[in-house]
Amino acid sequence: MAADALPKDPIAIASEPFKGNGTAKVALIEFSDYQCPFCSRYNRDTLPQIVTDYIDTGKIKYVFRDLPLSFHKMAFKAAEAAHCAGAQAKFWEMHDLLFQNQTALAPDQLAAHGKTLGLNETAFQECLEFAADINKDIADAGAAGITGTPAFLLGVIQPDGRVKVVKKLSGAKPFAEFKAAIDSALGAP
């Protein structure tokens, strides 16, 4: 698939971590890598305004998908750590902590992050069940023509819960670009 082409088939998001309104009509799906400096910049500079204007107001469902790039050697384990924290209802807290500490993603550092969040240490250390989920995210990103991070698919949530993609955004874009795309998808002026 060409990098700018939109996926023809709707994207499944039912089992993915999300923020916002579970019944929103529009979803923004982020594909990201915890070692990617551009992803960190997006999470620091742009995401807070999306949270304020669209997620906290219930206008969109914000979905996170993993795309650990092969040359970021610690990104895959960091993604697993986020999902393991999610198994203890702390996905977003770990997500934020990993982006705030991109140079501290070695296994012992991931364990320390889990401790910082008050996770059950034994359960967190033993949690390795998310590799298949992360590999599915990688495959879905490839099928959607996504090769770098951060990348975003914006679309309309269908009655079956899948997302019909209407726009693809690549890179750590400024908030104004997301605002224009989201408002268009929402049908706002």
Rosetta constraint file for C-alpha pairs under 8 A:
AtomPair CA 1 CA 5 HARMONIC 6.50 0.50
AtomPair CA 1 CA 143 HARMONIC 6.98 0.50
AtomPair CA 1 CA 144 HARMONIC 6.86 0.50
AtomPair CA 1 CA 145 HARMONIC 5.16 0.50
AtomPair CA 2 CA 145 HARMONIC 5.93 0.50
AtomPair CA 3 CA 145 HARMONIC 4.86 0.50
AtomPair CA 3 CA 146 HARMONIC 6.37 0.50
AtomPair CA 3 CA 147 HARMONIC 7.77 0.50
AtomPair CA 4 CA 145 HARMONIC 7.38 0.50
AtomPair CA 4 CA 168 HARMONIC 7.14 0.50
AtomPair CA 5 CA 144 HARMONIC 7.86 0.50
AtomPair CA 5 CA 145 HARMONIC 7.16 0.50
AtomPair CA 6 CA 144 HARMONIC 6.78 0.50
AtomPair CA 6 CA 145 HARMONIC 7.94 0.50
AtomPair CA 6 CA 165 HARMONIC 6.54 0.50
AtomPair CA 6 CA 166 HARMONIC 7.12 0.50
AtomPair CA 6 CA 167 HARMONIC 6.98 0.50
AtomPair CA 6 CA 168 HARMONIC 6.80 0.50
AtomPair CA 7 CA 143 HARMONIC 7.50 0.50
AtomPair CA 7 CA 144 HARMONIC 5.19 0.50
AtomPair CA 7 CA 145 HARMONIC 7.83 0.50
AtomPair CA 7 CA 165 HARMONIC 6.59 0.50
AtomPair CA 8 CA 164 HARMONIC 7.95 0.50
AtomPair CA 8 CA 165 HARMONIC 7.90 0.50
AtomPair CA 9 CA 164 HARMONIC 6.96 0.50
AtomPair CA 10 CA 162 HARMONIC 5.50 0.50
AtomPair CA 10 CA 163 HARMONIC 4.89 0.50
AtomPair CA 10 CA 164 HARMONIC 4.41 0.50
AtomPair CA 10 CA 165 HARMONIC 6.60 0.50
AtomPair CA 11 CA 162 HARMONIC 5.23 0.50
AtomPair CA 11 CA 163 HARMONIC 4.94 0.50
AtomPair CA 11 CA 164 HARMONIC 6.59 0.50
AtomPair CA 11 CA 165 HARMONIC 7.52 0.50
AtomPair CA 12 CA 161 HARMONIC 7.13 0.50
AtomPair CA 12 CA 162 HARMONIC 4.56 0.50
AtomPair CA 12 CA 163 HARMONIC 6.51 0.50
AtomPair CA 13 CA 63 HARMONIC 7.30 0.50
AtomPair CA 13 CA 161 HARMONIC 7.19 0.50
AtomPair CA 13 CA 162 HARMONIC 6.04 0.50
AtomPair CA 13 CA 163 HARMONIC 7.34 0.50
AtomPair CA 14 CA 161 HARMONIC 6.62 0.50
AtomPair CA 14 CA 162 HARMONIC 7.34 0.50
AtomPair CA 16 CA 63 HARMONIC 6.51 0.50
AtomPair CA 16 CA 64 HARMONIC 6.60 0.50
AtomPair CA 16 CA 65 HARMONIC 6.92 0.50
AtomPair CA 17 CA 63 HARMONIC 5.90 0.50
AtomPair CA 17 CA 64 HARMONIC 5.72 0.50
AtomPair CA 17 CA 65 HARMONIC 7.72 0.50
AtomPair CA 17 CA 91 HARMONIC 7.48 0.50
AtomPair CA 18 CA 61 HARMONIC 6.62 0.50
AtomPair CA 18 CA 62 HARMONIC 5.27 0.50
AtomPair CA 18 CA 63 HARMONIC 4.30 0.50
AtomPair CA 18 CA 64 HARMONIC 6.13 0.50
AtomPair CA 19 CA 55 HARMONIC 6.72 0.50
AtomPair CA 19 CA 61 HARMONIC 6.02 0.50
AtomPair CA 19 CA 62 HARMONIC 5.10 0.50
AtomPair CA 19 CA 63 HARMONIC 6.63 0.50
AtomPair CA 20 CA 55 HARMONIC 4.62 0.50
AtomPair CA 20 CA 56 HARMONIC 6.10 0.50
AtomPair CA 20 CA 57 HARMONIC 7.85 0.50
AtomPair CA 20 CA 58 HARMONIC 5.64 0.50
AtomPair CA 20 CA 59 HARMONIC 7.75 0.50
AtomPair CA 20 CA 60 HARMONIC 6.25 0.50
AtomPair CA 20 CA 61 HARMONIC 4.91 0.50
AtomPair CA 20 CA 62 HARMONIC 6.14 0.50
AtomPair CA 21 CA 55 HARMONIC 7.01 0.50
AtomPair CA 21 CA 58 HARMONIC 4.76 0.50
AtomPair CA 21 CA 59 HARMONIC 6.87 0.50
AtomPair CA 21 CA 60 HARMONIC 6.07 0.50
AtomPair CA 21 CA 61 HARMONIC 5.21 0.50
AtomPair CA 22 CA 61 HARMONIC 5.98 0.50
AtomPair CA 23 CA 61 HARMONIC 7.59 0.50
AtomPair CA 24 CA 58 HARMONIC 6.77 0.50
AtomPair CA 24 CA 59 HARMONIC 6.04 0.50
AtomPair CA 24 CA 60 HARMONIC 5.25 0.50
AtomPair CA 24 CA 61 HARMONIC 5.79 0.50
AtomPair CA 24 CA 157 HARMONIC 7.51 0.50
AtomPair CA 25 CA 59 HARMONIC 7.75 0.50
AtomPair CA 25 CA 60 HARMONIC 6.86 0.50
AtomPair CA 25 CA 61 HARMONIC 7.90 0.50
AtomPair CA 25 CA 156 HARMONIC 5.74 0.50
AtomPair CA 25 CA 157 HARMONIC 5.21 0.50
AtomPair CA 25 CA 158 HARMONIC 7.81 0.50
AtomPair CA 25 CA 186 HARMONIC 7.79 0.50
AtomPair CA 26 CA 59 HARMONIC 7.30 0.50
AtomPair CA 26 CA 60 HARMONIC 5.13 0.50
AtomPair CA 26 CA 61 HARMONIC 6.36 0.50
AtomPair CA 26 CA 154 HARMONIC 7.37 0.50
AtomPair CA 26 CA 155 HARMONIC 5.70 0.50
AtomPair CA 26 CA 156 HARMONIC 4.54 0.50
AtomPair CA 26 CA 157 HARMONIC 5.55 0.50
AtomPair CA 26 CA 185 HARMONIC 6.87 0.50
AtomPair CA 26 CA 186 HARMONIC 6.65 0.50
AtomPair CA 27 CA 60 HARMONIC 5.38 0.50
AtomPair CA 27 CA 61 HARMONIC 4.60 0.50
AtomPair CA 27 CA 62 HARMONIC 5.73 0.50
AtomPair CA 27 CA 63 HARMONIC 7.01 0.50
AtomPair CA 27 CA 154 HARMONIC 5.85 0.50
AtomPair CA 27 CA 155 HARMONIC 5.52 0.50
AtomPair CA 27 CA 156 HARMONIC 6.24 0.50
AtomPair CA 27 CA 157 HARMONIC 6.40 0.50
AtomPair CA 27 CA 163 HARMONIC 7.01 0.50
AtomPair CA 28 CA 60 HARMONIC 7.04 0.50
AtomPair CA 28 CA 61 HARMONIC 6.40 0.50
AtomPair CA 28 CA 62 HARMONIC 4.99 0.50
AtomPair CA 28 CA 63 HARMONIC 6.12 0.50
AtomPair CA 28 CA 152 HARMONIC 6.70 0.50
AtomPair CA 28 CA 153 HARMONIC 5.88 0.50
AtomPair CA 28 CA 154 HARMONIC 4.54 0.50
AtomPair CA 28 CA 155 HARMONIC 6.63 0.50
AtomPair CA 29 CA 62 HARMONIC 6.02 0.50
AtomPair CA 29 CA 63 HARMONIC 4.59 0.50
AtomPair CA 29 CA 64 HARMONIC 5.87 0.50
AtomPair CA 29 CA 65 HARMONIC 6.97 0.50
AtomPair CA 29 CA 152 HARMONIC 5.39 0.50
AtomPair CA 29 CA 153 HARMONIC 5.06 0.50
AtomPair CA 29 CA 154 HARMONIC 6.24 0.50
AtomPair CA 30 CA 62 HARMONIC 7.67 0.50
AtomPair CA 30 CA 63 HARMONIC 6.16 0.50
AtomPair CA 30 CA 64 HARMONIC 5.02 0.50
AtomPair CA 30 CA 65 HARMONIC 5.83 0.50
AtomPair CA 30 CA 150 HARMONIC 6.87 0.50
AtomPair CA 30 CA 151 HARMONIC 5.91 0.50
AtomPair CA 30 CA 152 HARMONIC 4.60 0.50
AtomPair CA 30 CA 153 HARMONIC 6.74 0.50
AtomPair CA 31 CA 64 HARMONIC 6.35 0.50
AtomPair CA 31 CA 65 HARMONIC 4.72 0.50
AtomPair CA 31 CA 66 HARMONIC 5.40 0.50
AtomPair CA 31 CA 67 HARMONIC 5.57 0.50
AtomPair CA 31 CA 141 HARMONIC 7.28 0.50
AtomPair CA 31 CA 149 HARMONIC 6.45 0.50
AtomPair CA 31 CA 150 HARMONIC 5.76 0.50
AtomPair CA 31 CA 151 HARMONIC 5.21 0.50
AtomPair CA 31 CA 152 HARMONIC 6.07 0.50
AtomPair CA 32 CA 36 HARMONIC 7.67 0.50
AtomPair CA 32 CA 39 HARMONIC 6.31 0.50
AtomPair CA 32 CA 64 HARMONIC 7.58 0.50
AtomPair CA 32 CA 65 HARMONIC 6.49 0.50
AtomPair CA 32 CA 66 HARMONIC 5.27 0.50
AtomPair CA 32 CA 67 HARMONIC 5.11 0.50
AtomPair CA 32 CA 68 HARMONIC 6.87 0.50
AtomPair CA 32 CA 149 HARMONIC 5.31 0.50
AtomPair CA 32 CA 150 HARMONIC 4.90 0.50
AtomPair CA 32 CA 151 HARMONIC 6.80 0.50
AtomPair CA 33 CA 39 HARMONIC 6.67 0.50
AtomPair CA 33 CA 66 HARMONIC 6.29 0.50
AtomPair CA 33 CA 67 HARMONIC 5.35 0.50
AtomPair CA 33 CA 68 HARMONIC 4.58 0.50
AtomPair CA 33 CA 69 HARMONIC 6.60 0.50
AtomPair CA 33 CA 75 HARMONIC 6.07 0.50
AtomPair CA 33 CA 79 HARMONIC 7.70 0.50
AtomPair CA 33 CA 149 HARMONIC 6.43 0.50
AtomPair CA 33 CA 150 HARMONIC 7.18 0.50
AtomPair CA 34 CA 39 HARMONIC 7.19 0.50
AtomPair CA 34 CA 40 HARMONIC 7.41 0.50
AtomPair CA 34 CA 68 HARMONIC 7.14 0.50
AtomPair CA 34 CA 75 HARMONIC 5.42 0.50
AtomPair CA 34 CA 78 HARMONIC 6.55 0.50
AtomPair CA 34 CA 79 HARMONIC 7.01 0.50
AtomPair CA 34 CA 98 HARMONIC 6.40 0.50
AtomPair CA 34 CA 99 HARMONIC 5.94 0.50
AtomPair CA 34 CA 102 HARMONIC 6.65 0.50
AtomPair CA 35 CA 39 HARMONIC 7.85 0.50
AtomPair CA 35 CA 40 HARMONIC 7.86 0.50
AtomPair CA 35 CA 68 HARMONIC 7.88 0.50
AtomPair CA 35 CA 72 HARMONIC 6.10 0.50
AtomPair CA 35 CA 74 HARMONIC 7.15 0.50
AtomPair CA 35 CA 75 HARMONIC 5.52 0.50
AtomPair CA 35 CA 99 HARMONIC 7.64 0.50
AtomPair CA 35 CA 102 HARMONIC 5.62 0.50
AtomPair CA 35 CA 103 HARMONIC 7.72 0.50
AtomPair CA 36 CA 40 HARMONIC 6.41 0.50
AtomPair CA 36 CA 72 HARMONIC 7.60 0.50
AtomPair CA 36 CA 149 HARMONIC 6.99 0.50
AtomPair CA 36 CA 150 HARMONIC 7.84 0.50
AtomPair CA 37 CA 41 HARMONIC 6.21 0.50
AtomPair CA 38 CA 42 HARMONIC 6.16 0.50
AtomPair CA 38 CA 149 HARMONIC 7.32 0.50
AtomPair CA 38 CA 150 HARMONIC 6.75 0.50
AtomPair CA 38 CA 171 HARMONIC 7.00 0.50
AtomPair CA 38 CA 172 HARMONIC 5.66 0.50
AtomPair CA 39 CA 43 HARMONIC 6.16 0.50
AtomPair CA 39 CA 149 HARMONIC 6.47 0.50
AtomPair CA 39 CA 150 HARMONIC 5.17 0.50
AtomPair CA 39 CA 171 HARMONIC 7.85 0.50
AtomPair CA 39 CA 172 HARMONIC 6.51 0.50
AtomPair CA 40 CA 44 HARMONIC 6.09 0.50
AtomPair CA 40 CA 99 HARMONIC 5.49 0.50
AtomPair CA 40 CA 100 HARMONIC 7.54 0.50
AtomPair CA 40 CA 102 HARMONIC 7.97 0.50
AtomPair CA 41 CA 45 HARMONIC 5.75 0.50
AtomPair CA 41 CA 46 HARMONIC 7.68 0.50
AtomPair CA 41 CA 172 HARMONIC 6.74 0.50
AtomPair CA 42 CA 46 HARMONIC 5.05 0.50
AtomPair CA 42 CA 47 HARMONIC 6.15 0.50
AtomPair CA 42 CA 150 HARMONIC 7.81 0.50
AtomPair CA 42 CA 172 HARMONIC 4.94 0.50
AtomPair CA 42 CA 173 HARMONIC 7.24 0.50
AtomPair CA 43 CA 47 HARMONIC 4.98 0.50
AtomPair CA 43 CA 48 HARMONIC 7.17 0.50
AtomPair CA 43 CA 99 HARMONIC 7.49 0.50
AtomPair CA 44 CA 48 HARMONIC 6.99 0.50
AtomPair CA 45 CA 49 HARMONIC 7.93 0.50
AtomPair CA 45 CA 174 HARMONIC 7.95 0.50
AtomPair CA 46 CA 50 HARMONIC 6.64 0.50
AtomPair CA 46 CA 172 HARMONIC 7.87 0.50
AtomPair CA 46 CA 173 HARMONIC 7.65 0.50
AtomPair CA 46 CA 174 HARMONIC 6.19 0.50
AtomPair CA 46 CA 175 HARMONIC 5.26 0.50
AtomPair CA 47 CA 51 HARMONIC 6.04 0.50
AtomPair CA 47 CA 175 HARMONIC 7.83 0.50
AtomPair CA 48 CA 52 HARMONIC 6.25 0.50
AtomPair CA 49 CA 53 HARMONIC 5.99 0.50
AtomPair CA 49 CA 175 HARMONIC 6.98 0.50
AtomPair CA 50 CA 54 HARMONIC 5.40 0.50
AtomPair CA 50 CA 55 HARMONIC 6.48 0.50
AtomPair CA 50 CA 175 HARMONIC 7.28 0.50
AtomPair CA 50 CA 178 HARMONIC 7.89 0.50
AtomPair CA 50 CA 179 HARMONIC 7.82 0.50
AtomPair CA 51 CA 55 HARMONIC 4.54 0.50
AtomPair CA 51 CA 56 HARMONIC 5.64 0.50
AtomPair CA 52 CA 56 HARMONIC 5.47 0.50
AtomPair CA 52 CA 57 HARMONIC 7.04 0.50
AtomPair CA 53 CA 57 HARMONIC 6.28 0.50
AtomPair CA 54 CA 58 HARMONIC 6.25 0.50
AtomPair CA 54 CA 59 HARMONIC 5.02 0.50
AtomPair CA 54 CA 60 HARMONIC 5.69 0.50
AtomPair CA 55 CA 59 HARMONIC 6.09 0.50
AtomPair CA 55 CA 60 HARMONIC 5.51 0.50
AtomPair CA 55 CA 61 HARMONIC 6.58 0.50
AtomPair CA 55 CA 62 HARMONIC 6.82 0.50
AtomPair CA 59 CA 186 HARMONIC 7.96 0.50
AtomPair CA 65 CA 134 HARMONIC 7.90 0.50
AtomPair CA 65 CA 137 HARMONIC 5.91 0.50
AtomPair CA 66 CA 79 HARMONIC 6.60 0.50
AtomPair CA 66 CA 134 HARMONIC 5.88 0.50
AtomPair CA 66 CA 137 HARMONIC 5.61 0.50
AtomPair CA 66 CA 138 HARMONIC 6.73 0.50
AtomPair CA 67 CA 134 HARMONIC 7.43 0.50
AtomPair CA 67 CA 137 HARMONIC 6.44 0.50
AtomPair CA 67 CA 138 HARMONIC 5.25 0.50
AtomPair CA 67 CA 141 HARMONIC 7.17 0.50
AtomPair CA 67 CA 149 HARMONIC 7.19 0.50
AtomPair CA 68 CA 72 HARMONIC 6.87 0.50
AtomPair CA 68 CA 75 HARMONIC 5.13 0.50
AtomPair CA 68 CA 76 HARMONIC 5.34 0.50
AtomPair CA 68 CA 79 HARMONIC 7.37 0.50
AtomPair CA 68 CA 138 HARMONIC 7.54 0.50
AtomPair CA 69 CA 73 HARMONIC 7.93 0.50
AtomPair CA 69 CA 75 HARMONIC 7.13 0.50
AtomPair CA 69 CA 148 HARMONIC 7.51 0.50
AtomPair CA 74 CA 78 HARMONIC 6.26 0.50
AtomPair CA 74 CA 105 HARMONIC 6.01 0.50
AtomPair CA 74 CA 106 HARMONIC 6.44 0.50
AtomPair CA 75 CA 79 HARMONIC 6.13 0.50
AtomPair CA 75 CA 105 HARMONIC 7.56 0.50
AtomPair CA 76 CA 80 HARMONIC 6.36 0.50
AtomPair CA 76 CA 134 HARMONIC 7.78 0.50
AtomPair CA 77 CA 81 HARMONIC 6.12 0.50
AtomPair CA 77 CA 105 HARMONIC 7.95 0.50
AtomPair CA 77 CA 107 HARMONIC 7.48 0.50
AtomPair CA 78 CA 82 HARMONIC 6.33 0.50
AtomPair CA 78 CA 98 HARMONIC 7.27 0.50
AtomPair CA 78 CA 105 HARMONIC 6.23 0.50
AtomPair CA 78 CA 110 HARMONIC 7.05 0.50
AtomPair CA 79 CA 83 HARMONIC 6.46 0.50
AtomPair CA 79 CA 134 HARMONIC 7.31 0.50
AtomPair CA 80 CA 84 HARMONIC 6.03 0.50
AtomPair CA 80 CA 128 HARMONIC 6.97 0.50
AtomPair CA 80 CA 130 HARMONIC 5.75 0.50
AtomPair CA 80 CA 131 HARMONIC 6.65 0.50
AtomPair CA 80 CA 134 HARMONIC 7.53 0.50
AtomPair CA 81 CA 85 HARMONIC 6.07 0.50
AtomPair CA 81 CA 94 HARMONIC 7.63 0.50
AtomPair CA 81 CA 110 HARMONIC 6.76 0.50
AtomPair CA 81 CA 124 HARMONIC 7.73 0.50
AtomPair CA 82 CA 86 HARMONIC 6.12 0.50
AtomPair CA 82 CA 90 HARMONIC 7.93 0.50
AtomPair CA 82 CA 91 HARMONIC 5.35 0.50
AtomPair CA 82 CA 92 HARMONIC 7.70 0.50
AtomPair CA 82 CA 94 HARMONIC 5.38 0.50
AtomPair CA 82 CA 95 HARMONIC 5.81 0.50
AtomPair CA 83 CA 87 HARMONIC 6.29 0.50
AtomPair CA 83 CA 91 HARMONIC 6.04 0.50
AtomPair CA 83 CA 130 HARMONIC 6.59 0.50
AtomPair CA 84 CA 88 HARMONIC 6.97 0.50
AtomPair CA 84 CA 91 HARMONIC 7.58 0.50
AtomPair CA 84 CA 124 HARMONIC 6.00 0.50
AtomPair CA 84 CA 127 HARMONIC 5.78 0.50
AtomPair CA 84 CA 128 HARMONIC 7.54 0.50
AtomPair CA 84 CA 130 HARMONIC 7.45 0.50
AtomPair CA 85 CA 89 HARMONIC 6.46 0.50
AtomPair CA 85 CA 90 HARMONIC 4.94 0.50
AtomPair CA 85 CA 91 HARMONIC 5.09 0.50
AtomPair CA 85 CA 94 HARMONIC 6.36 0.50
AtomPair CA 85 CA 114 HARMONIC 7.15 0.50
AtomPair CA 85 CA 119 HARMONIC 7.07 0.50
AtomPair CA 85 CA 124 HARMONIC 6.91 0.50
AtomPair CA 86 CA 90 HARMONIC 4.73 0.50
AtomPair CA 86 CA 91 HARMONIC 3.75 0.50
AtomPair CA 86 CA 92 HARMONIC 7.47 0.50
AtomPair CA 86 CA 94 HARMONIC 7.99 0.50
AtomPair CA 87 CA 91 HARMONIC 7.50 0.50
AtomPair CA 88 CA 119 HARMONIC 6.91 0.50
AtomPair CA 88 CA 120 HARMONIC 7.95 0.50
AtomPair CA 90 CA 94 HARMONIC 6.20 0.50
AtomPair CA 90 CA 117 HARMONIC 7.71 0.50
AtomPair CA 91 CA 95 HARMONIC 6.00 0.50
AtomPair CA 92 CA 96 HARMONIC 6.08 0.50
AtomPair CA 93 CA 97 HARMONIC 6.20 0.50
AtomPair CA 93 CA 117 HARMONIC 7.43 0.50
AtomPair CA 94 CA 98 HARMONIC 5.97 0.50
AtomPair CA 94 CA 113 HARMONIC 7.44 0.50
AtomPair CA 94 CA 114 HARMONIC 7.59 0.50
AtomPair CA 94 CA 117 HARMONIC 7.46 0.50
AtomPair CA 95 CA 99 HARMONIC 6.43 0.50
AtomPair CA 96 CA 100 HARMONIC 6.16 0.50
AtomPair CA 97 CA 101 HARMONIC 6.13 0.50
AtomPair CA 97 CA 113 HARMONIC 7.27 0.50
AtomPair CA 98 CA 102 HARMONIC 5.85 0.50
AtomPair CA 98 CA 104 HARMONIC 7.83 0.50
AtomPair CA 98 CA 105 HARMONIC 7.29 0.50
AtomPair CA 98 CA 113 HARMONIC 7.99 0.50
AtomPair CA 101 CA 105 HARMONIC 7.38 0.50
AtomPair CA 104 CA 109 HARMONIC 5.71 0.50
AtomPair CA 104 CA 110 HARMONIC 7.47 0.50
AtomPair CA 105 CA 109 HARMONIC 5.65 0.50
AtomPair CA 105 CA 110 HARMONIC 5.71 0.50
AtomPair CA 106 CA 110 HARMONIC 6.14 0.50
AtomPair CA 107 CA 111 HARMONIC 6.32 0.50
AtomPair CA 108 CA 112 HARMONIC 6.35 0.50
AtomPair CA 109 CA 113 HARMONIC 6.24 0.50
AtomPair CA 110 CA 114 HARMONIC 6.30 0.50
AtomPair CA 111 CA 115 HARMONIC 6.34 0.50
AtomPair CA 111 CA 121 HARMONIC 7.51 0.50
AtomPair CA 111 CA 124 HARMONIC 7.66 0.50
AtomPair CA 111 CA 125 HARMONIC 7.00 0.50
AtomPair CA 112 CA 116 HARMONIC 6.17 0.50
AtomPair CA 113 CA 117 HARMONIC 6.40 0.50
AtomPair CA 114 CA 118 HARMONIC 6.38 0.50
AtomPair CA 114 CA 119 HARMONIC 5.36 0.50
AtomPair CA 114 CA 120 HARMONIC 7.92 0.50
AtomPair CA 114 CA 121 HARMONIC 6.92 0.50
AtomPair CA 114 CA 124 HARMONIC 7.08 0.50
AtomPair CA 115 CA 119 HARMONIC 5.73 0.50
AtomPair CA 115 CA 120 HARMONIC 7.76 0.50
AtomPair CA 115 CA 121 HARMONIC 6.58 0.50
AtomPair CA 119 CA 124 HARMONIC 6.79 0.50
AtomPair CA 120 CA 124 HARMONIC 6.03 0.50
AtomPair CA 121 CA 125 HARMONIC 6.02 0.50
AtomPair CA 122 CA 126 HARMONIC 6.16 0.50
AtomPair CA 123 CA 127 HARMONIC 5.99 0.50
AtomPair CA 130 CA 134 HARMONIC 6.27 0.50
AtomPair CA 131 CA 135 HARMONIC 6.09 0.50
AtomPair CA 132 CA 136 HARMONIC 6.15 0.50
AtomPair CA 133 CA 137 HARMONIC 6.35 0.50
AtomPair CA 134 CA 138 HARMONIC 6.30 0.50
AtomPair CA 135 CA 139 HARMONIC 6.19 0.50
AtomPair CA 136 CA 140 HARMONIC 6.04 0.50
AtomPair CA 137 CA 141 HARMONIC 6.06 0.50
AtomPair CA 138 CA 142 HARMONIC 6.29 0.50
AtomPair CA 139 CA 143 HARMONIC 6.17 0.50
AtomPair CA 140 CA 144 HARMONIC 6.20 0.50
AtomPair CA 141 CA 145 HARMONIC 6.34 0.50
AtomPair CA 141 CA 146 HARMONIC 4.99 0.50
AtomPair CA 141 CA 147 HARMONIC 7.18 0.50
AtomPair CA 142 CA 146 HARMONIC 5.34 0.50
AtomPair CA 142 CA 147 HARMONIC 6.49 0.50
AtomPair CA 146 CA 151 HARMONIC 6.82 0.50
AtomPair CA 148 CA 170 HARMONIC 7.70 0.50
AtomPair CA 148 CA 171 HARMONIC 7.91 0.50
AtomPair CA 149 CA 170 HARMONIC 7.15 0.50
AtomPair CA 149 CA 171 HARMONIC 6.32 0.50
AtomPair CA 150 CA 170 HARMONIC 6.23 0.50
AtomPair CA 150 CA 171 HARMONIC 5.15 0.50
AtomPair CA 150 CA 172 HARMONIC 6.37 0.50
AtomPair CA 151 CA 168 HARMONIC 7.49 0.50
AtomPair CA 151 CA 169 HARMONIC 5.84 0.50
AtomPair CA 151 CA 170 HARMONIC 4.38 0.50
AtomPair CA 151 CA 171 HARMONIC 5.87 0.50
AtomPair CA 152 CA 168 HARMONIC 5.69 0.50
AtomPair CA 152 CA 169 HARMONIC 5.02 0.50
AtomPair CA 152 CA 170 HARMONIC 6.20 0.50
AtomPair CA 153 CA 165 HARMONIC 6.13 0.50
AtomPair CA 153 CA 166 HARMONIC 7.65 0.50
AtomPair CA 153 CA 167 HARMONIC 6.00 0.50
AtomPair CA 153 CA 168 HARMONIC 4.74 0.50
AtomPair CA 153 CA 169 HARMONIC 6.52 0.50
AtomPair CA 154 CA 165 HARMONIC 5.56 0.50
AtomPair CA 154 CA 166 HARMONIC 5.93 0.50
AtomPair CA 154 CA 167 HARMONIC 5.15 0.50
AtomPair CA 154 CA 168 HARMONIC 6.24 0.50
AtomPair CA 154 CA 169 HARMONIC 7.94 0.50
AtomPair CA 154 CA 181 HARMONIC 7.84 0.50
AtomPair CA 154 CA 182 HARMONIC 7.38 0.50
AtomPair CA 154 CA 185 HARMONIC 7.70 0.50
AtomPair CA 155 CA 163 HARMONIC 5.57 0.50
AtomPair CA 155 CA 164 HARMONIC 5.16 0.50
AtomPair CA 155 CA 165 HARMONIC 4.02 0.50
AtomPair CA 155 CA 166 HARMONIC 4.91 0.50
AtomPair CA 155 CA 167 HARMONIC 6.62 0.50
AtomPair CA 155 CA 185 HARMONIC 6.90 0.50
AtomPair CA 156 CA 163 HARMONIC 5.42 0.50
AtomPair CA 156 CA 164 HARMONIC 5.25 0.50
AtomPair CA 156 CA 165 HARMONIC 6.57 0.50
AtomPair CA 156 CA 166 HARMONIC 7.27 0.50
AtomPair CA 156 CA 185 HARMONIC 7.24 0.50
AtomPair CA 157 CA 161 HARMONIC 5.78 0.50
AtomPair CA 157 CA 162 HARMONIC 5.70 0.50
AtomPair CA 157 CA 163 HARMONIC 4.41 0.50
AtomPair CA 157 CA 164 HARMONIC 6.32 0.50
AtomPair CA 158 CA 162 HARMONIC 5.43 0.50
AtomPair CA 158 CA 163 HARMONIC 5.81 0.50
AtomPair CA 158 CA 164 HARMONIC 6.68 0.50
AtomPair CA 166 CA 185 HARMONIC 7.49 0.50
AtomPair CA 167 CA 181 HARMONIC 7.32 0.50
AtomPair CA 169 CA 173 HARMONIC 7.93 0.50
AtomPair CA 173 CA 177 HARMONIC 6.41 0.50
AtomPair CA 173 CA 178 HARMONIC 7.32 0.50
AtomPair CA 174 CA 178 HARMONIC 7.06 0.50
AtomPair CA 175 CA 179 HARMONIC 6.02 0.50
AtomPair CA 176 CA 180 HARMONIC 6.18 0.50
AtomPair CA 177 CA 181 HARMONIC 6.31 0.50
AtomPair CA 178 CA 182 HARMONIC 5.92 0.50
AtomPair CA 179 CA 183 HARMONIC 5.84 0.50
AtomPair CA 180 CA 184 HARMONIC 6.10 0.50
AtomPair CA 181 CA 185 HARMONIC 6.28 0.50
AtomPair CA 182 CA 186 HARMONIC 6.08 0.50
AtomPair CA 183 CA 187 HARMONIC 6.07 0.50
AtomPair CA 183 CA 188 HARMONIC 4.94 0.50
AtomPair CA 183 CA 189 HARMONIC 7.12 0.50
AtomPair CA 184 CA 188 HARMONIC 5.83 0.50
AtomPair CA 184 CA 189 HARMONIC 7.35 0.50
